[in-house]
Amino acid sequence: MGGHIDCYLDCPSPYSYLAFLYLLKNRELLLSHDVTVDFIPIFLGGVNVGSGNKPPWTLPAKAKYGSFDMARALEYHGKSGEIATPSFFPPLTILPQRALCFIKSAYPPSIFESTYLSLFKAMWTPPNQVDITKPDLLKQELDKLSWFNVEQVEEIVRKAGEQEWKDKLSENTKTVLEQGGFGAPWFWVRNSEGKSEPFFGSDRFHFMWEYLGVPFQDIAILPKGSKKAKL
């Protein structure tokens, strides 16, 4: 038993947000099975273009079904009413993702992950969603975080415009494409035998746990008359 999960995320993907929350919630349990998790910022637009994929909202049939699927996913994760599509959707998230690449490099993992979570919340939590793709609004949200001072926030926003972090985001995005990725959340998972496989989406964790050898409760149909239970 044991292994590692690389989780590739981007802010405009609500399913990335749900996967991020789920893995954070279960991190300690995963560590007890010697499974580590790393979160990596990517540019989803670049993945879509590079893979030839089309965002679901651009295809009428997928968009129509997506409203049902998203509602079900939110209910399953206990987030109904807490996540909603912002009026500025779909945002071009290159700026915050580059900023997160810098933060990941310059600060401890706990700071990086707390910042990522705060930016996800800012973009997706109604009723006052914030378009963090705009430099002034990104700075405004970073200023609210107690773990950064004024000088650090200014540095983060400045670094997001520098070539090094443009290249880093491109590198992360290219890695996903080289792994065969076509969307987010995307996972590259290594098991205890040293073998690696890709996984996609926020509803495939049972397959991931099986691959990693992590014990889990599978979904099962209960006999008629049994009390409804949620695993």
C-alpha positions in Angstrom: 0.0 0.0 0.0 1.1 3.6 -0.5 1.6 5.9 -3.4 1.2 9.5 -4.6 -1.4 11.7 -6.3 -0.6 14.7 -8.5 -3.8 16.7 -8.7 -3.9 19.3 -11.5 -6.4 22.1 -11.0 -7.7 25.4 -12.4 -10.0 27.9 -10.8 -12.8 28.1 -13.5 -13.5 24.4 -13.0 -16.1 23.7 -10.3 -15.3 20.0 -10.5 -11.6 21.0 -9.7 -13.0 22.9 -6.7 -14.9 19.8 -5.5 -12.0 17.5 -6.0 -9.7 19.9 -4.1 -12.1 20.0 -1.2 -12.5 16.2 -1.2 -8.8 15.5 -1.2 -8.1 18.1 1.5 -10.9 16.5 3.6 -9.4 13.0 3.2 -5.7 13.9 3.3 -5.0 12.6 6.8 -6.7 9.3 6.0 -4.7 9.0 2.8 -1.5 9.7 4.7 -2.4 6.9 7.2 -2.2 4.6 4.1 1.1 6.2 3.0 -0.5 8.1 0.1 0.6 11.7 -0.4 -1.1 14.4 -2.5 0.3 17.4 -4.4 -1.8 20.1 -6.0 -0.5 21.7 -9.2 -2.0 24.8 -11.0 -2.6 24.5 -14.7 -4.3 26.5 -17.4 -7.5 24.6 -18.3 -7.9 26.7 -21.5 -4.5 25.5 -22.7 -5.4 21.9 -21.9 -8.6 22.2 -23.9 -6.9 23.8 -26.9 -3.9 21.4 -26.8 -6.1 18.3 -26.5 -8.8 19.4 -29.0 -11.4 19.2 -26.3 -14.3 21.7 -26.1 -15.6 23.1 -22.8 -19.0 21.5 -22.0 -20.8 24.9 -22.0 -20.0 25.3 -25.7 -22.0 22.3 -26.6 -25.8 22.7 -26.0 -26.5 19.1 -25.1 -23.6 18.9 -22.6 -24.5 22.3 -21.2 -28.1 21.2 -20.6 -27.0 17.9 -18.9 -24.3 19.8 -17.0 -26.9 21.6 -14.9 -28.2 18.3 -13.6 -24.7 16.8 -13.1 -23.4 19.9 -11.2 -26.5 19.9 -8.9 -26.0 16.2 -8.1 -22.2 16.7 -7.5 -22.8 19.6 -5.2 -25.4 17.6 -3.2 -23.1 14.6 -2.9 -20.2 16.8 -1.6 -22.5 18.7 0.7 -22.1 22.0 -1.1 -25.6 22.8 -2.4 -26.1 26.5 -2.3 -22.5 27.2 -1.5 -21.1 27.1 -5.1 -22.7 28.8 -8.1 -21.7 29.9 -11.6 -20.5 33.5 -11.5 -21.8 36.1 -13.9 -18.3 36.5 -15.4 -18.1 32.8 -16.4 -16.0 31.6 -18.1 -13.0 33.5 -16.8 -9.5 33.5 -18.3 -7.6 32.4 -15.2 -4.0 32.8 -16.4 -3.2 35.5 -13.9 -4.3 33.8 -10.7 -2.9 30.5 -11.8 0.5 32.0 -12.4 0.3 33.7 -9.0 -0.4 30.3 -7.5 2.6 28.8 -9.2 4.8 31.4 -7.6 3.1 31.0 -4.2 3.6 27.2 -4.4 7.3 27.8 -5.0 7.9 30.5 -2.4 5.7 29.5 0.5 5.0 26.3 2.6 2.4 23.9 1.2 -0.1 25.0 3.9 0.0 28.6 2.7 -0.3 27.6 -0.9 -3.3 25.3 -0.3 -5.0 27.8 1.9 -4.6 30.5 -0.7 -5.8 28.2 -3.5 -8.9 27.4 -1.4 -9.5 31.1 -0.7 -9.4 32.0 -4.4 -11.7 29.1 -5.3 -14.1 30.4 -2.6 -13.9 34.0 -3.9 -14.7 32.9 -7.4 -17.5 30.4 -6.7 -19.3 31.4 -3.5 -22.5 33.4 -4.0 -23.8 36.0 -3.9 -20.7 38.2 -4.2 -18.3 36.2 -6.5 -15.1 38.0 -7.3 -13.4 38.0 -10.8 -9.9 37.2 -9.6 -8.6 37.3 -13.2 -8.5 41.1 -12.8 -5.3 42.2 -11.2 -6.9 44.7 -8.8 -9.5 42.2 -7.6 -6.9 39.4 -7.3 -4.8 41.8 -5.1 -7.9 42.7 -3.1 -8.6 39.0 -2.3 -4.9 38.4 -1.4 -5.0 41.4 0.9 -7.7 39.8 2.9 -5.5 36.8 3.8 -3.9 37.1 7.2 -0.8 35.1 6.2 0.3 37.7 3.6 1.5 41.3 4.4 1.2 44.2 2.0 4.7 43.7 0.5 4.1 40.0 -0.1 0.8 40.6 -1.9 2.5 43.2 -4.2 5.3 40.7 -4.9 2.8 37.9 -5.7 0.9 40.1 -8.2 4.1 41.3 -9.7 5.6 37.8 -10.1 2.4 36.6 -11.8 3.4 38.9 -14.7 7.0 37.7 -15.0 8.2 35.3 -17.6 9.4 32.7 -15.1 5.9 32.1 -13.8 4.4 32.3 -17.2 6.7 29.5 -18.2 6.0 27.5 -15.1 2.2 27.5 -15.7 2.9 26.5 -19.3 5.1 23.7 -18.2 2.5 22.4 -15.8 -0.1 22.5 -18.6 2.2 20.8 -21.0 2.8 18.0 -18.5 -1.0 17.3 -18.4 -1.2 17.2 -22.2 1.8 14.9 -22.3 0.0 12.6 -19.9 -3.0 12.5 -22.2 -5.1 15.0 -20.3 -8.1 16.8 -21.7 -9.7 18.6 -18.8 -9.6 19.3 -15.0 -9.4 18.0 -12.4 -6.7 15.7 -13.9 -4.8 13.2 -11.7 -1.5 11.3 -12.3 -1.4 8.5 -9.7 1.5 6.3 -8.7 0.9 3.2 -6.7 3.1 1.2 -4.4 4.5 -0.9 -7.3 5.8 2.3 -8.9 3.3 2.1 -11.7 1.4 5.3 -12.8 -2.0 5.9 -14.4 -4.2 8.9 -15.2 -7.6 9.6 -13.7 -10.1 12.3 -14.6 -13.0 14.0 -12.8 -14.3 14.5 -9.3 -16.3 11.3 -9.3 -13.7 8.6 -10.0 -12.0 8.4 -6.6 -13.2 4.8 -6.0 -11.2 3.7 -9.0 -8.2 5.6 -7.7 -8.5 4.0 -4.3 -8.7 0.6 -5.8 -5.6 1.4 -7.9 -3.7 2.6 -4.8 -4.9 -0.4 -2.7 -6.7 1.9 -0.2 -9.6 0.3 1.5 -12.9 2.0 0.9 -16.7 1.5 1.0 -18.2 1.0 -2.4 -21.7 2.1 -3.4 -24.2 -0.7 -2.9 -27.9 -1.1 -3.5 -29.8 -1.8 -0.2 -32.6 -4.3 0.2 -36.1 -2.8 -0.1 -37.2 -1.3 3.2 -33.7 -0.6 4.4 -33.0 2.9 5.7 -31.4 5.1 3.1 -27.8 5.8 3.8 -25.2 8.0 2.2 -21.6 6.7 2.0 
